[in-house]
Amino acid sequence: MNQTVFIVGLGLIGGSLAMNVAKKKNSRVIALDPDQKTMDMAKIQGVISEEAEDFYSGCREADILILATPISVTINYLNQLNEIQLDKPLLVTDVSSVKNNVLEAANQLTNDKVTFVGGHPMAGSHKQGYSAAKPHLFENAIYVLTPSRTSNGVQASRLQELFEETKARFMTLSTQEHDEMTAVISHFPHLIASSLVHQAKEWQKTHPYLEHLAAGGFRDITRIASSNPKLWQDIFFQNRKLLIQMLGDWIDEMQELQGLLQEQEAQLTYNYLLQAKKYRDGLPVKEKGAIPAFYDLYVDIHDQPGAIYKVIQQLAEADISIKNIEILEIREGITGVLRISFSTSKEQKSSYDVLSTRGYEVMIEE
């Protein structure tokens, strides 16, 4: 059955979904985005067939509507659906990382032609916009579906079939389950990462050289603080109640940890760290999650002119794309260590093979 898919918002997520939907022979993709350069690029690349004149006309033409917009904008579009006279059924989904308010708006829809199944592809990038979109963004990632009151398994299956090219793993959750879990493993860590950066910024007033030491582990645990502030402001306020509760729990736990240090409870502090290590070490290594991950490779290099260039050159000749590179240790006259980051485990493994066969000492951290 031929179908028209209307995607509103061709940013990182919407653009990546569009690239996958465009691969399906029975699907025609139309889109709407405020950035005309993005629309022009998507048309040139063959990702979309045409640009919708406006939201109203796009919905009337579509069989499936994908709202890949900020949460508050998505809710506004859902409210508009009641005012549109549709000639055929319209299956609607979104990509919001907070579902409660979105599903509440969807459950209040009175347009009998509209069915809603919430969606959240749990993968991303540290970059944003259509230029960062890629068809393999969701490969092996969890894609959560949260059906509304009016939907059933048929509509959910239809979305899974539409997005099958993403190679994501679909999971159906209630809105409460989704929001609580994403708050724990995505939203709250982002809030904490931002607070750690602010703490370092304050201490830099006392120690001006601090920013030069803020590498390694500090850069790793605060990496997500570099994400789009406007997007995360929206997420924080949409999931405000849960985050306030978690902040209270976090403050209680920090006070407990503070007490262990004040009372010099060495054994209890060791047990605290050991329990954290055991839980952290037991997490799945290869699965994609809500927080974008890198696959790292460590390379020993010698302190000599062109050493870093030679490593990068060999990876470039093998057509391997590098996401990030960092010098962990390099002091005059000794061996240094490069940490090279990749988007996929496949690129990580290929790089390991290329460099190890050419005499480099390389290590993949398990």
Secondary structure, 3 states (H helix, E strand, C coil): CCEEEEEECCCHHHHHHHHHHCCCCCEEEEEECCCHHHHHHHHHCCCCCEECCCHHHHHHHCCEEEECCCHHHHHHHHHHHHHCCCCCCEEEEECCCCCHHHHHHHHCCCCCCEEEEEEEECCCCCCCCHHHCCCCCCCCCEEEEEECCCCCHHHHHHHHHHCHHHCCEEEECCHHHHHHHHHHHHHHHHHHHHHHHHHHHHHCCCCCCHHHHCCCHHHHHCHHHHCCHHHHHHHHHHCHHHHHHHHHHHHHHHHHHHHHHHCCCHHHHHHHHHHHHHHHHCCCCCCCCCCCCCEEEEEEECCCCCHHHHHHHHHHHCCCCCCEEEEEECCCCCCEEEEEEECCHHHHHHHHHHHHCCCCCEEECC
